[in-house]
Amino acid sequence: MRGFAETGMRDIAAAAALSPANLYNYFRGKHEILFFCQDNSLDRMIAALDNARRMRTSAATKVRMVIVSHLRCVLDEVEGSAAHLLTAALPPRQQRYLVAKRDKYEEGVRNLIAAGMRSGEFAPCDSALAGRAILGGLNWSVQWFNPEGPLTAAEIAERFADYLIRGLLARPDALRRLSFAREPPRAVRGPVLQGEKKRAAVR
């Protein structure tokens, strides 16, 4: 498999079943594609975080919803979202923009964990460290996930959420008593170029 540095716009066009000229109608270069994928993924994750935060339910349910949404986004829903490990390849201005948005998301996850500690639902811990441990595990899943493997992205998301929430709970056996809202499996895979034309806003 070729890396980002070795891949050109013609390679990307071929993989997306587009002509190079058509691809250039959407993006001026591969860095804009990388930025678009990351920006779109973060928008989805922040929207899921905001939705969980507004719900009148337990902290464990809220964090679980965020975990499931995050993992399904990077593994199943947004083509190219797995490229979050390549953001260092972007120009500095785009990097700063994405890092600021990522930090906003991480802070929201950390605040949900802290709220669970205040309510006594979660065991006392360093919420920043716990948040980074959770997000690090979720992000690294793109390195080992096999879409042809025995588990779907939706199934992995549900099991990951169970494991990670159990580690936060003040009483781990409470996991069996919690009533979690589980979304039905969705498969929204498709090339990032479908739909309305969008150029990278930050250059």
PyRosetta script that sets phi, psi and omega in degrees:
from pyrosetta import init, pose_from_sequence

init()
pose = pose_from_sequence("MRGFAETGMRDIAAAAALSPANLYNYFRGKHEILFFCQDNSLDRMIAALDNARRMRTSAATKVRMVIVSHLRCVLDEVEGSAAHLLTAALPPRQQRYLVAKRDKYEEGVRNLIAAGMRSGEFAPCDSALAGRAILGGLNWSVQWFNPEGPLTAAEIAERFADYLIRGLLARPDALRRLSFAREPPRAVRGPVLQGEKKRAAVR")
pose.set_psi(1, 132.5)
pose.set_omega(1, -179.5)
pose.set_phi(2, -84.7)
pose.set_psi(2, 146.0)
pose.set_omega(2, 179.8)
pose.set_phi(3, -84.3)
pose.set_psi(3, -179.2)
pose.set_omega(3, -177.3)
pose.set_phi(4, -61.6)
pose.set_psi(4, -42.9)
pose.set_omega(4, -176.8)
pose.set_phi(5, -63.4)
pose.set_psi(5, -33.4)
pose.set_omega(5, -176.4)
pose.set_phi(6, -88.7)
pose.set_psi(6, -9.0)
pose.set_omega(6, -176.3)
pose.set_phi(7, -93.5)
pose.set_psi(7, 132.1)
pose.set_omega(7, 179.9)
pose.set_phi(8, -108.2)
pose.set_psi(8, 174.9)
pose.set_omega(8, -179.4)
pose.set_phi(9, -62.9)
pose.set_psi(9, -33.7)
pose.set_omega(9, 177.6)
pose.set_phi(10, -64.8)
pose.set_psi(10, -38.9)
pose.set_omega(10, 176.8)
pose.set_phi(11, -63.3)
pose.set_psi(11, -43.5)
pose.set_omega(11, -179.3)
pose.set_phi(12, -65.7)
pose.set_psi(12, -41.9)
pose.set_omega(12, 178.8)
pose.set_phi(13, -61.1)
pose.set_psi(13, -42.1)
pose.set_omega(13, 179.8)
pose.set_phi(14, -64.2)
pose.set_psi(14, -41.8)
pose.set_omega(14, 179.7)
pose.set_phi(15, -65.6)
pose.set_psi(15, -31.1)
pose.set_omega(15, -179.8)
pose.set_phi(16, -91.7)
pose.set_psi(16, 4.9)
pose.set_omega(16, -179.3)
pose.set_phi(17, 58.1)
pose.set_psi(17, 42.6)
pose.set_omega(17, 178.2)
pose.set_phi(18, -124.7)
pose.set_psi(18, 159.8)
pose.set_omega(18, 171.4)
pose.set_phi(19, -81.3)
pose.set_psi(19, 151.0)
pose.set_omega(19, 176.9)
pose.set_phi(20, -54.5)
pose.set_psi(20, -38.5)
pose.set_omega(20, -179.7)
pose.set_phi(21, -62.9)
pose.set_psi(21, -39.9)
pose.set_omega(21, 179.2)
pose.set_phi(22, -66.7)
pose.set_psi(22, -40.4)
pose.set_omega(22, 178.7)
pose.set_phi(23, -62.2)
pose.set_psi(23, -39.8)
pose.set_omega(23, -180.0)
pose.set_phi(24, -68.6)
pose.set_psi(24, -15.2)
pose.set_omega(24, 173.6)
pose.set_phi(25, -68.5)
pose.set_psi(25, -24.7)
pose.set_omega(25, -178.5)
pose.set_phi(26, -98.5)
pose.set_psi(26, -41.7)
pose.set_omega(26, -173.5)
pose.set_phi(27, -136.4)
pose.set_psi(27, 142.7)
pose.set_omega(27, -179.6)
pose.set_phi(28, -84.5)
pose.set_psi(28, -13.4)
pose.set_omega(28, 179.6)
pose.set_phi(29, -173.9)
pose.set_psi(29, 171.8)
pose.set_omega(29, -175.7)
pose.set_phi(30, -68.0)
pose.set_psi(30, -24.2)
pose.set_omega(30, 177.1)
pose.set_phi(31, -67.0)
pose.set_psi(31, -34.7)
pose.set_omega(31, 176.4)
pose.set_phi(32, -67.1)
pose.set_psi(32, -35.9)
pose.set_omega(32, 177.6)
pose.set_phi(33, -65.0)
pose.set_psi(33, -46.2)
pose.set_omega(33, 178.7)
pose.set_phi(34, -59.6)
pose.set_psi(34, -44.9)
pose.set_omega(34, 179.0)
pose.set_phi(35, -62.3)
pose.set_psi(35, -44.2)
pose.set_omega(35, -179.6)
pose.set_phi(36, -58.9)
pose.set_psi(36, -45.6)
pose.set_omega(36, -179.4)
pose.set_phi(37, -60.6)
pose.set_psi(37, -44.5)
pose.set_omega(37, -178.4)
pose.set_phi(38, -69.3)
pose.set_psi(38, -41.8)
pose.set_omega(38, -179.6)
pose.set_phi(39, -64.1)
pose.set_psi(39, -43.3)
pose.set_omega(39, 179.3)
pose.set_phi(40, -64.0)
pose.set_psi(40, -42.9)
pose.set_omega(40, 179.2)
pose.set_phi(41, -62.6)
pose.set_psi(41, -44.9)
pose.set_omega(41, -179.5)
pose.set_phi(42, -65.3)
pose.set_psi(42, -36.3)
pose.set_omega(42, 176.3)
pose.set_phi(43, -59.9)
pose.set_psi(43, -43.5)
pose.set_omega(43, 179.3)
pose.set_phi(44, -65.1)
pose.set_psi(44, -42.7)
pose.set_omega(44, -178.7)
pose.set_phi(45, -66.1)
pose.set_psi(45, -41.9)
pose.set_omega(45, 179.2)
pose.set_phi(46, -66.4)
pose.set_psi(46, -37.5)
pose.set_omega(46, 177.6)
pose.set_phi(47, -63.6)
pose.set_psi(47, -41.6)
pose.set_omega(47, 177.9)
pose.set_phi(48, -65.3)
pose.set_psi(48, -38.9)
pose.set_omega(48, 177.2)
pose.set_phi(49, -62.8)
pose.set_psi(49, -46.0)
pose.set_omega(49, 179.6)
pose.set_phi(50, -62.3)
pose.set_psi(50, -39.4)
pose.set_omega(50, 178.7)
pose.set_phi(51, -63.8)
pose.set_psi(51, -44.0)
pose.set_omega(51, 178.8)
pose.set_phi(52, -64.8)
pose.set_psi(52, -39.7)
pose.set_omega(52, -177.5)
pose.set_phi(53, -63.7)
pose.set_psi(53, -33.2)
pose.set_omega(53, -177.8)
pose.set_phi(54, -78.7)
pose.set_psi(54, -16.4)
pose.set_omega(54, -175.7)
pose.set_phi(55, -73.0)
pose.set_psi(55, 144.2)
pose.set_omega(55, 177.4)
pose.set_phi(56, -94.2)
pose.set_psi(56, 82.3)
pose.set_omega(56, -176.6)
pose.set_phi(57, -152.3)
pose.set_psi(57, -176.7)
pose.set_omega(57, -176.0)
pose.set_phi(58, -71.3)
pose.set_psi(58, 159.0)
pose.set_omega(58, 177.3)
pose.set_phi(59, -62.8)
pose.set_psi(59, -38.1)
pose.set_omega(59, -180.0)
pose.set_phi(60, -62.6)
pose.set_psi(60, -40.8)
pose.set_omega(60, 178.3)
pose.set_phi(61, -64.8)
pose.set_psi(61, -41.3)
pose.set_omega(61, 179.8)
pose.set_phi(62, -63.6)
pose.set_psi(62, -48.0)
pose.set_omega(62, -179.6)
pose.set_phi(63, -65.1)
pose.set_psi(63, -37.5)
pose.set_omega(63, 179.2)
pose.set_phi(64, -62.5)
pose.set_psi(64, -42.2)
pose.set_omega(64, 178.3)
pose.set_phi(65, -60.4)
pose.set_psi(65, -41.0)
pose.set_omega(65, 179.7)
pose.set_phi(66, -65.6)
pose.set_psi(66, -42.4)
pose.set_omega(66, 179.9)
pose.set_phi(67, -61.3)
pose.set_psi(67, -48.4)
pose.set_omega(67, -178.6)
pose.set_phi(68, -63.2)
pose.set_psi(68, -44.3)
pose.set_omega(68, -179.7)
pose.set_phi(69, -63.4)
pose.set_psi(69, -41.8)
pose.set_omega(69, -179.3)
pose.set_phi(70, -62.3)
pose.set_psi(70, -49.6)
pose.set_omega(70, -175.7)
pose.set_phi(71, -67.1)
pose.set_psi(71, -38.7)
pose.set_omega(71, 179.4)
pose.set_phi(72, -69.4)
pose.set_psi(72, -30.4)
pose.set_omega(72, 176.9)
pose.set_phi(73, -64.9)
pose.set_psi(73, -48.6)
pose.set_omega(73, -174.6)
pose.set_phi(74, -77.3)
pose.set_psi(74, -24.1)
pose.set_omega(74, -176.6)
pose.set_phi(75, -101.5)
pose.set_psi(75, -25.6)
pose.set_omega(75, -165.1)
pose.set_phi(76, -132.6)
pose.set_psi(76, -29.9)
pose.set_omega(76, -166.1)
pose.set_phi(77, -102.9)
pose.set_psi(77, -36.8)
pose.set_omega(77, -173.3)
pose.set_phi(78, -117.3)
pose.set_psi(78, 109.9)
pose.set_omega(78, 176.8)
pose.set_phi(79, -61.0)
pose.set_psi(79, 130.4)
pose.set_omega(79, 178.2)
pose.set_phi(80, 91.8)
pose.set_psi(80, -8.0)
pose.set_omega(80, -179.3)
pose.set_phi(81, -66.0)
pose.set_psi(81, -23.7)
pose.set_omega(81, 178.6)
pose.set_phi(82, -65.5)
pose.set_psi(82, -12.7)
pose.set_omega(82, -179.1)
pose.set_phi(83, -75.6)
pose.set_psi(83, 10.3)
pose.set_omega(83, -179.8)
pose.set_phi(84, -62.5)
pose.set_psi(84, -20.1)
pose.set_omega(84, 178.3)
pose.set_phi(85, -78.5)
pose.set_psi(85, -2.6)
pose.set_omega(85, -176.3)
pose.set_phi(86, -110.7)
pose.set_psi(86, 11.8)
pose.set_omega(86, -174.4)
pose.set_phi(87, -62.3)
pose.set_psi(87, -21.8)
pose.set_omega(87, 177.9)
pose.set_phi(88, -64.6)
pose.set_psi(88, -15.9)
pose.set_omega(88, 178.6)
pose.set_phi(89, -80.0)
pose.set_psi(89, -7.6)
pose.set_omega(89, -178.2)
pose.set_phi(90, -82.9)
pose.set_psi(90, 157.8)
pose.set_omega(90, 173.5)
pose.set_phi(91, -60.0)
pose.set_psi(91, 152.8)
pose.set_omega(91, -174.0)
pose.set_phi(92, -54.5)
pose.set_psi(92, -39.5)
pose.set_omega(92, -177.0)
pose.set_phi(93, -66.1)
pose.set_psi(93, -40.8)
pose.set_omega(93, 178.2)
pose.set_phi(94, -68.9)
pose.set_psi(94, -37.5)
pose.set_omega(94, 176.1)
pose.set_phi(95, -58.8)
pose.set_psi(95, -47.1)
pose.set_omega(95, -178.4)
pose.set_phi(96, -61.5)
pose.set_psi(96, -40.3)
pose.set_omega(96, 179.7)
pose.set_phi(97, -61.9)
pose.set_psi(97, -47.6)
pose.set_omega(97, -178.5)
pose.set_phi(98, -69.1)
pose.set_psi(98, -37.6)
pose.set_omega(98, 178.9)
pose.set_phi(99, -63.7)
pose.set_psi(99, -39.7)
pose.set_omega(99, 178.2)
pose.set_phi(100, -63.4)
pose.set_psi(100, -41.5)
pose.set_omega(100, 179.0)
pose.set_phi(101, -69.1)
pose.set_psi(101, -40.4)
pose.set_omega(101, 177.7)
pose.set_phi(102, -62.9)
pose.set_psi(102, -40.6)
pose.set_omega(102, 179.6)
pose.set_phi(103, -64.5)
pose.set_psi(103, -35.7)
pose.set_omega(103, 177.0)
pose.set_phi(104, -63.0)
pose.set_psi(104, -42.6)
pose.set_omega(104, 178.6)
pose.set_phi(105, -65.3)
pose.set_psi(105, -46.7)
pose.set_omega(105, -180.0)
pose.set_phi(106, -60.7)
pose.set_psi(106, -40.5)
pose.set_omega(106, 178.3)
pose.set_phi(107, -62.0)
pose.set_psi(107, -39.0)
pose.set_omega(107, 178.3)
pose.set_phi(108, -64.1)
pose.set_psi(108, -41.8)
pose.set_omega(108, 177.3)
pose.set_phi(109, -63.8)
pose.set_psi(109, -43.5)
pose.set_omega(109, 179.3)
pose.set_phi(110, -60.9)
pose.set_psi(110, -39.0)
pose.set_omega(110, -179.7)
pose.set_phi(111, -67.7)
pose.set_psi(111, -35.4)
pose.set_omega(111, 176.6)
pose.set_phi(112, -64.9)
pose.set_psi(112, -40.9)
pose.set_omega(112, 178.5)
pose.set_phi(113, -65.2)
pose.set_psi(113, -43.6)
pose.set_omega(113, 179.2)
pose.set_phi(114, -62.1)
pose.set_psi(114, -38.0)
pose.set_omega(114, 178.4)
pose.set_phi(115, -64.3)
pose.set_psi(115, -38.1)
pose.set_omega(115, 177.8)
pose.set_phi(116, -66.3)
pose.set_psi(116, -33.4)
pose.set_omega(116, 175.9)
pose.set_phi(117, -68.9)
pose.set_psi(117, -41.7)
pose.set_omega(117, -179.2)
pose.set_phi(118, -63.1)
pose.set_psi(118, -34.9)
pose.set_omega(118, -179.1)
pose.set_phi(119, -81.4)
pose.set_psi(119, -7.5)
pose.set_omega(119, -178.1)
pose.set_phi(120, 85.4)
pose.set_psi(120, 1.0)
pose.set_omega(120, -179.5)
pose.set_phi(121, -73.9)
pose.set_psi(121, -37.5)
pose.set_omega(121, 178.6)
pose.set_phi(122, -104.1)
pose.set_psi(122, 148.8)
pose.set_omega(122, 175.6)
pose.set_phi(123, -68.5)
pose.set_psi(123, 149.2)
pose.set_omega(123, 178.0)
pose.set_phi(124, -57.9)
pose.set_psi(124, 135.0)
pose.set_omega(124, 179.5)
pose.set_phi(125, -162.4)
pose.set_psi(125, 175.6)
pose.set_omega(125, 173.2)
pose.set_phi(126, -83.1)
pose.set_psi(126, 105.9)
pose.set_omega(126, -173.4)
pose.set_phi(127, -63.0)
pose.set_psi(127, -33.5)
pose.set_omega(127, 178.7)
pose.set_phi(128, -67.0)
pose.set_psi(128, -44.3)
pose.set_omega(128, 179.6)
pose.set_phi(129, -66.1)
pose.set_psi(129, -42.2)
pose.set_omega(129, 179.4)
pose.set_phi(130, -63.1)
pose.set_psi(130, -42.6)
pose.set_omega(130, 179.3)
pose.set_phi(131, -62.5)
pose.set_psi(131, -42.6)
pose.set_omega(131, 179.9)
pose.set_phi(132, -68.4)
pose.set_psi(132, -35.8)
pose.set_omega(132, 177.7)
pose.set_phi(133, -63.5)
pose.set_psi(133, -43.8)
pose.set_omega(133, 179.3)
pose.set_phi(134, -64.5)
pose.set_psi(134, -50.4)
pose.set_omega(134, -177.2)
pose.set_phi(135, -66.1)
pose.set_psi(135, -35.8)
pose.set_omega(135, 177.6)
pose.set_phi(136, -62.8)
pose.set_psi(136, -43.2)
pose.set_omega(136, 178.2)
pose.set_phi(137, -64.3)
pose.set_psi(137, -40.6)
pose.set_omega(137, 179.6)
pose.set_phi(138, -65.6)
pose.set_psi(138, -45.6)
pose.set_omega(138, -177.2)
pose.set_phi(139, -66.3)
pose.set_psi(139, -35.4)
pose.set_omega(139, -177.0)
pose.set_phi(140, -74.0)
pose.set_psi(140, -13.5)
pose.set_omega(140, -178.4)
pose.set_phi(141, -59.0)
pose.set_psi(141, -25.1)
pose.set_omega(141, -179.5)
pose.set_phi(142, -66.8)
pose.set_psi(142, -17.7)
pose.set_omega(142, -178.9)
pose.set_phi(143, -78.2)
pose.set_psi(143, -25.6)
pose.set_omega(143, -176.8)
pose.set_phi(144, -119.0)
pose.set_psi(144, -12.6)
pose.set_omega(144, -177.4)
pose.set_phi(145, -65.5)
pose.set_psi(145, 134.1)
pose.set_omega(145, 177.1)
pose.set_phi(146, -121.0)
pose.set_psi(146, 110.5)
pose.set_omega(146, -178.5)
pose.set_phi(147, -60.7)
pose.set_psi(147, -17.1)
pose.set_omega(147, 177.2)
pose.set_phi(148, -95.5)
pose.set_psi(148, 5.8)
pose.set_omega(148, -177.8)
pose.set_phi(149, -76.2)
pose.set_psi(149, -178.0)
pose.set_omega(149, -175.5)
pose.set_phi(150, -71.4)
pose.set_psi(150, -20.6)
pose.set_omega(150, -178.8)
pose.set_phi(151, -115.7)
pose.set_psi(151, 138.9)
pose.set_omega(151, 175.1)
pose.set_phi(152, -77.6)
pose.set_psi(152, 167.1)
pose.set_omega(152, 176.5)
pose.set_phi(153, -60.0)
pose.set_psi(153, -38.6)
pose.set_omega(153, -179.9)
pose.set_phi(154, -64.3)
pose.set_psi(154, -41.7)
pose.set_omega(154, 179.6)
pose.set_phi(155, -67.6)
pose.set_psi(155, -40.5)
pose.set_omega(155, 177.7)
pose.set_phi(156, -63.5)
pose.set_psi(156, -41.1)
pose.set_omega(156, 180.0)
pose.set_phi(157, -60.3)
pose.set_psi(157, -43.4)
pose.set_omega(157, -179.5)
pose.set_phi(158, -65.1)
pose.set_psi(158, -42.3)
pose.set_omega(158, -178.1)
pose.set_phi(159, -71.1)
pose.set_psi(159, -40.9)
pose.set_omega(159, 176.0)
pose.set_phi(160, -56.7)
pose.set_psi(160, -46.2)
pose.set_omega(160, -178.1)
pose.set_phi(161, -60.2)
pose.set_psi(161, -42.7)
pose.set_omega(161, 178.6)
pose.set_phi(162, -60.5)
pose.set_psi(162, -47.2)
pose.set_omega(162, -178.8)
pose.set_phi(163, -61.6)
pose.set_psi(163, -46.9)
pose.set_omega(163, -173.9)
pose.set_phi(164, -71.1)
pose.set_psi(164, -39.7)
pose.set_omega(164, 178.8)
pose.set_phi(165, -66.2)
pose.set_psi(165, -38.9)
pose.set_omega(165, 179.0)
pose.set_phi(166, -58.5)
pose.set_psi(166, -34.9)
pose.set_omega(166, 179.2)
pose.set_phi(167, -71.1)
pose.set_psi(167, -20.1)
pose.set_omega(167, 179.8)
pose.set_phi(168, -91.1)
pose.set_psi(168, -29.9)
pose.set_omega(168, -171.0)
pose.set_phi(169, -62.8)
pose.set_psi(169, 140.2)
pose.set_omega(169, 175.0)
pose.set_phi(170, -65.6)
pose.set_psi(170, -33.5)
pose.set_omega(170, 175.9)
pose.set_phi(171, -125.8)
pose.set_psi(171, 96.7)
pose.set_omega(171, -176.0)
pose.set_phi(172, -54.4)
pose.set_psi(172, -29.2)
pose.set_omega(172, 180.0)
pose.set_phi(173, -69.8)
pose.set_psi(173, -11.4)
pose.set_omega(173, 178.6)
pose.set_phi(174, -68.1)
pose.set_psi(174, -16.6)
pose.set_omega(174, -179.2)
pose.set_phi(175, -58.7)
pose.set_psi(175, -35.5)
pose.set_omega(175, -178.1)
pose.set_phi(176, -70.0)
pose.set_psi(176, -24.3)
pose.set_omega(176, -176.3)
pose.set_phi(177, -93.6)
pose.set_psi(177, -14.2)
pose.set_omega(177, -178.6)
pose.set_phi(178, -74.9)
pose.set_psi(178, 138.5)
pose.set_omega(178, 177.3)
pose.set_phi(179, -100.5)
pose.set_psi(179, 101.1)
pose.set_omega(179, -177.8)
pose.set_phi(180, -92.0)
pose.set_psi(180, 140.3)
pose.set_omega(180, 174.0)
pose.set_phi(181, -82.8)
pose.set_psi(181, 112.5)
pose.set_omega(181, -178.6)
pose.set_phi(182, -104.7)
pose.set_psi(182, 125.5)
pose.set_omega(182, 178.6)
pose.set_phi(183, -77.3)
pose.set_psi(183, 145.4)
pose.set_omega(183, 175.2)
pose.set_phi(184, -65.9)
pose.set_psi(184, 151.0)
pose.set_omega(184, -179.3)
pose.set_phi(185, -56.7)
pose.set_psi(185, 138.6)
pose.set_omega(185, 176.5)
pose.set_phi(186, -124.6)
pose.set_psi(186, 144.5)
pose.set_omega(186, 174.5)
pose.set_phi(187, -127.3)
pose.set_psi(187, 97.4)
pose.set_omega(187, -174.6)
pose.set_phi(188, -116.6)
pose.set_psi(188, 43.9)
pose.set_omega(188, -178.2)
pose.set_phi(189, -81.4)
pose.set_psi(189, 141.8)
pose.set_omega(189, 177.9)
pose.set_phi(190, 179.2)
pose.set_psi(190, 159.1)
pose.set_omega(190, -178.6)
pose.set_phi(191, -64.2)
pose.set_psi(191, 147.1)
pose.set_omega(191, -176.3)
pose.set_phi(192, -66.4)
pose.set_psi(192, -14.6)
pose.set_omega(192, -175.1)
pose.set_phi(193, -86.7)
pose.set_psi(193, -6.0)
pose.set_omega(193, 177.4)
pose.set_phi(194, -70.2)
pose.set_psi(194, 150.6)
pose.set_omega(194, 176.7)
pose.set_phi(195, 90.3)
pose.set_psi(195, -158.4)
pose.set_omega(195, -172.7)
pose.set_phi(196, -67.4)
pose.set_psi(196, 138.8)
pose.set_omega(196, 178.8)
pose.set_phi(197, -65.3)
pose.set_psi(197, 134.4)
pose.set_omega(197, -178.9)
pose.set_phi(198, -145.1)
pose.set_psi(198, 127.0)
pose.set_omega(198, 175.6)
pose.set_phi(199, -99.3)
pose.set_psi(199, 156.3)
pose.set_omega(199, 176.9)
pose.set_phi(200, -64.1)
pose.set_psi(200, 132.4)
pose.set_omega(200, -174.6)
pose.set_phi(201, -87.4)
pose.set_psi(201, -20.5)
pose.set_omega(201, -176.1)
pose.set_phi(202, -112.8)
pose.set_psi(202, 121.5)
pose.set_omega(202, -178.5)
pose.set_phi(203, -128.3)
pose.dump_pdb("model.pdb")
